[in-house]
Amino acid sequence: MDPLYIEDTDNWIGCPTPLESCRHQLQICKSEIQEQTIDARSKADDASRRATDIEIKSNWELMAKDRQISHFSTAIKKLKGAPPFAPSFPHQCDNF
């Protein structure tokens, strides 16, 4: 195309300059990145809360299991006529 037929629009009223257009695009990109970052942080926080809830529940279940095992162990010792709170493995206690 002949350069004489290309209009120079830099001086037209209301037309953004190339620098203004670039700044506008940059601002749009910044806004989109901020929105995506907020969404990602929100999802990460939700996942962290779920993981913490699962960990707490698991710990409580393990403690309840250990308490039940201790209760049954004490009951077995009583039924056998052994002292209920004697160590289960006395040979290991001597090593300390």
C-alpha positions as a Python dict, from the first residue, in 0.01 Angstrom:
ca = {
    (1, 'M'): (0, 0, 0),
    (2, 'D'): (126, 344, -89),
    (3, 'P'): (224, 546, 222),
    (4, 'L'): (27, 845, 84),
    (5, 'Y'): (-298, 656, 134),
    (6, 'I'): (-228, 568, 497),
    (7, 'E'): (-383, 817, 730),
    (8, 'D'): (-186, 945, 1028),
    (9, 'T'): (-437, 926, 1315),
    (10, 'D'): (-201, 1038, 1593),
    (11, 'N'): (-339, 1392, 1588),
    (12, 'W'): (-707, 1301, 1571),
    (13, 'I'): (-911, 1411, 1873),
    (14, 'G'): (-1018, 1115, 2084),
    (15, 'C'): (-778, 865, 1930),
    (16, 'P'): (-533, 721, 2180),
    (17, 'T'): (-165, 743, 2110),
    (18, 'P'): (32, 419, 2089),
    (19, 'L'): (169, 487, 2438),
    (20, 'E'): (-181, 538, 2579),
    (21, 'S'): (-298, 218, 2412),
    (22, 'C'): (-5, 28, 2559),
    (23, 'R'): (-73, 168, 2908),
    (24, 'H'): (-439, 73, 2877),
    (25, 'Q'): (-352, -286, 2778),
    (26, 'L'): (-105, -304, 3067),
    (27, 'Q'): (-374, -193, 3311),
    (28, 'I'): (-615, -454, 3175),
    (29, 'C'): (-351, -726, 3219),
    (30, 'K'): (-274, -611, 3574),
    (31, 'S'): (-643, -623, 3665),
    (32, 'E'): (-685, -972, 3522),
    (33, 'I'): (-378, -1097, 3708),
    (34, 'Q'): (-504, -949, 4035),
    (35, 'E'): (-843, -1118, 3989),
    (36, 'Q'): (-682, -1453, 3913),
    (37, 'T'): (-449, -1418, 4212),
    (38, 'I'): (-743, -1350, 4444),
    (39, 'D'): (-929, -1658, 4309),
    (40, 'A'): (-617, -1875, 4346),
    (41, 'R'): (-556, -1758, 4704),
    (42, 'S'): (-918, -1824, 4792),
    (43, 'K'): (-900, -2178, 4653),
    (44, 'A'): (-569, -2239, 4830),
    (45, 'D'): (-713, -2116, 5161),
    (46, 'D'): (-1017, -2345, 5119),
    (47, 'A'): (-791, -2642, 5047),
    (48, 'S'): (-576, -2560, 5348),
    (49, 'R'): (-883, -2544, 5573),
    (50, 'R'): (-1006, -2880, 5442),
    (51, 'A'): (-663, -3035, 5499),
    (52, 'T'): (-654, -2898, 5854),
    (53, 'D'): (-1003, -3033, 5924),
    (54, 'I'): (-902, -3376, 5795),
    (55, 'E'): (-584, -3371, 6005),
    (56, 'I'): (-775, -3275, 6320),
    (57, 'K'): (-1037, -3543, 6261),
    (58, 'S'): (-767, -3802, 6196),
    (59, 'N'): (-581, -3708, 6515),
    (60, 'W'): (-900, -3736, 6719),
    (61, 'E'): (-975, -4076, 6569),
    (62, 'L'): (-621, -4196, 6644),
    (63, 'M'): (-649, -4075, 7003),
    (64, 'A'): (-984, -4251, 7043),
    (65, 'K'): (-837, -4571, 6897),
    (66, 'D'): (-540, -4552, 7133),
    (67, 'R'): (-772, -4496, 7430),
    (68, 'Q'): (-983, -4795, 7328),
    (69, 'I'): (-673, -5014, 7289),
    (70, 'S'): (-551, -4904, 7631),
    (71, 'H'): (-891, -4980, 7783),
    (72, 'F'): (-897, -5329, 7630),
    (73, 'S'): (-538, -5395, 7732),
    (74, 'T'): (-616, -5300, 8093),
    (75, 'A'): (-928, -5519, 8089),
    (76, 'I'): (-727, -5818, 7956),
    (77, 'K'): (-464, -5771, 8228),
    (78, 'K'): (-734, -5760, 8496),
    (79, 'L'): (-895, -6076, 8359),
    (80, 'K'): (-557, -6254, 8365),
    (81, 'G'): (-501, -6145, 8724),
    (82, 'A'): (-196, -5931, 8635),
    (83, 'P'): (-151, -5578, 8770),
    (84, 'P'): (-342, -5358, 8522),
    (85, 'F'): (-83, -5083, 8501),
    (86, 'A'): (232, -5296, 8479),
    (87, 'P'): (436, -5241, 8162),
    (88, 'S'): (339, -5471, 7876),
    (89, 'F'): (700, -5525, 7777),
    (90, 'P'): (906, -5525, 8101),
    (91, 'H'): (1228, -5632, 7927),
    (92, 'Q'): (1222, -5306, 7727),
    (93, 'C'): (1192, -5092, 8037),
    (94, 'D'): (1528, -5216, 8168),
    (95, 'N'): (1714, -5066, 7871),
    (96, 'F'): (1637, -4708, 7964),
}
